[in-house]
Structures are given as C-alpha cells and as structure tokens.
Amino acid sequence: MPAMENIAGNLFFIGLMGAGKTTLGKQIAQQLGREFYDSDYEICCRTGVSIPTIFELEGEQGFRDREAAVIDELSSRSNIILATGGGAVIREQNRLHLQNRGTVIYLHAKPEILLNRTRHDTNRPLLQVENPLAKLQELYNTRDRLYRDTAHIIIESNRYNCHKTIEHILKTLQQRT
C-alpha cells in the first residue's frame, strides 16, 4: 500500500452510474481519514426527497441546477472525497470546478458491466426505460469524452475487485506526487 500521507488535496470521482464512485470513494476516504460526500445523497438530504421525485417535479434541468450548486459548494472545501452524479460533467461549470479544485478520477466501465450493477436499482430515473442497456450506451457515447477530458486520472473500474481497484487508485495518486 502506498504512503497515503503524501496524497493531498481533494479527490473527485466521476463516471457513469454504477461505476463505483460512491463505493470506492467511501473506502478511500476511510483509508485517508477524509470526509466523504456523495453529491446525489447531499441533494436528497437538502431537499428531503429522492432523485426520482426531483426529476418528476422539476425535470432534469431542475435537478442539474441543484447538482451544480452542491458541486460548487462541496468542491470548495479542503481535503474531501466527492462522488459526483453520473451527469455532473454535462455542465461546463461543474467540469471546471472539479478540474481546478482537486484531482478528478474517472472510473470507467463499459455499459454492459454497468447494467449488471444497476439493473435492480429503481433510484436511477434515467434507467427507468424499456431498454436500459441502450440508454446506458447512449449516455456512455455522449459522456465518455467529457469524462476523459475532465479527468486527471482514468481508472478501469471493472478490471479488478474493489480492494485491488482501491490499491490501484492509491498507487496512481501516489505516483502523481
């Protein structure tokens, strides 16, 4: 395991839904002794309703407005770990805040893998469609370039188990210092 005291600054996880941003982010935060935040969870806590409810009442635009405010606020903090929602990179201001305020880690996984991880999760409004794999492929096709352009580090999140992926992330971060 790398010497973790040399890993400084904010770490921001981006990627499609099901890539492991929250799961890996929480565990890395624990290992580094940092505060962990999930932008989707923060939005739910602040509004008192679920993401599907926000989508239903305010539409995707209303949700994205809330997401931008939360990302701006949280990314301004120091030495945190933040898992963003899959669509956070859609807005340029979010991409710029993340890039300029910490190290951005893109957890990359193919849509077929993501479908296996998310198929029973009803809290993902964009996947409540007739063909969720086609929707994931569409999201991947439109967002992969944004993720790659925003990220400082790209990690294949389907190559190893969770423990090995965390080791790989920490080792990669250590090599950057």
Stockholm file with secondary structure:
# STOCKHOLM 1.0

chainA/1-177         MPAMENIAGNLFFIGLMGAGKTTLGKQIAQQLGREFYDSDYEICCRTGVSIPTIFELEGEQGFRDREAAVIDELSSRSNIILATGGGAVIREQNRLHLQNRGTVIYLHAKPEILLNRTRHDTNRPLLQVENPLAKLQELYNTRDRLYRDTAHIIIESNRYNCHKTIEHILKTLQQRT
#=GR chainA/1-177 SS CCCGGGCCSCEEEECSTTSSHHHHHHHHHHHHTCEEEEHHHHHHHHHSSCHHHHHHHHHHHHHHHHHHHHHHHHHTSSSEEEECCTTGGGSHHHHHHHHHHSEEEEEECCHHHHHHHHTTCTTCGGGCSSCHHHHHHHHHHHHHHHHHHHCSEEEETTSSCHHHHHHHHHHHHHHHC
#=GC SS_cons         CCCGGGCCSCEEEECSTTSSHHHHHHHHHHHHTCEEEEHHHHHHHHHSSCHHHHHHHHHHHHHHHHHHHHHHHHHTSSSEEEECCTTGGGSHHHHHHHHHHSEEEEEECCHHHHHHHHTTCTTCGGGCSSCHHHHHHHHHHHHHHHHHHHCSEEEETTSSCHHHHHHHHHHHHHHHC
//
